[in-house]
Amino acid sequence: MVIYMNKAVFLDRDGTINEERNYLYRIEDFAYMDGVIEALHFLKELGYLLIVITNQSGIARGYYTEEEFLRLNQWMLEDLEQKGIHISEVYYCPHHPDGIVKKYVARCRCRKPGTELFWKAQEAFQIDMGRSYAIGDKMRDVSICRESGVQGIILGESGNDKSNISKPDGQGTIWRCGSLFEAAERITKENKNEMRRRKKNVG
């Protein structure tokens, strides 16, 4: 019997970790969003595994190759390591049903809002979904919240509204925050509240 004990933050890449650039694949075009490095440090210190799940339809569309994506991805991982941040894994979907590169033309379940890659990560890292978060700048980035207890945070200009967006029965809450830094602050606060509840119950 597998016991899922680890907690994780599932992160989108473009528009969450780095600035949104149309079909980014060149290292020289890569730029971190403001506050991202500090936010990732906060999450790491809270004991979360950091896992990136990203749609890369530019591969299927022929805008860049899978090898070019992997080159940028390796550079990002090494750069973050140098900054003291370890990304446990990057899962990516290269498919799109309207692509032009035959190898990648597909209607798949790994392209978000499909959730295959989230579940793949859970199995690989024994993740407790009820203690984990999904963060991205689009609703599809938190699609796993519909199927599990993962809590979702959507980033964007409407982030000043920190109220609950939705919480279907038995599924994860989805919140809004203005940035990844703000999301990390919210998660820090939620962790402190959980510790207080545990101490109260023990007492």
Stockholm file with secondary structure:
# STOCKHOLM 1.0

chainA/1-203         MVIYMNKAVFLDRDGTINEERNYLYRIEDFAYMDGVIEALHFLKELGYLLIVITNQSGIARGYYTEEEFLRLNQWMLEDLEQKGIHISEVYYCPHHPDGIVKKYVARCRCRKPGTELFWKAQEAFQIDMGRSYAIGDKMRDVSICRESGVQGIILGESGNDKSNISKPDGQGTIWRCGSLFEAAERITKENKNEMRRRKKNVG
#=GR chainA/1-203 SS CCCCCBCEEEECSBTTTBCCCTTCCCGGGCCBCTTHHHHHHHHHHTTCEEEEEEECHHHHHTSSCHHHHHHHHHHHHHHHHHTTCCCCEEEEECCCTTCSSGGGCCCCSSSTTCCHHHHHHHHHHTBCGGGCEEEESSGGGGGGGGTSSCEEEEESGGGGCCSCCBCCTTSCCEEEESSHHHHHHHHHHHHHHHHHHHHHHHC
#=GC SS_cons         CCCCCBCEEEECSBTTTBCCCTTCCCGGGCCBCTTHHHHHHHHHHTTCEEEEEEECHHHHHTSSCHHHHHHHHHHHHHHHHHTTCCCCEEEEECCCTTCSSGGGCCCCSSSTTCCHHHHHHHHHHTBCGGGCEEEESSGGGGGGGGTSSCEEEEESGGGGCCSCCBCCTTSCCEEEESSHHHHHHHHHHHHHHHHHHHHHHHC
//
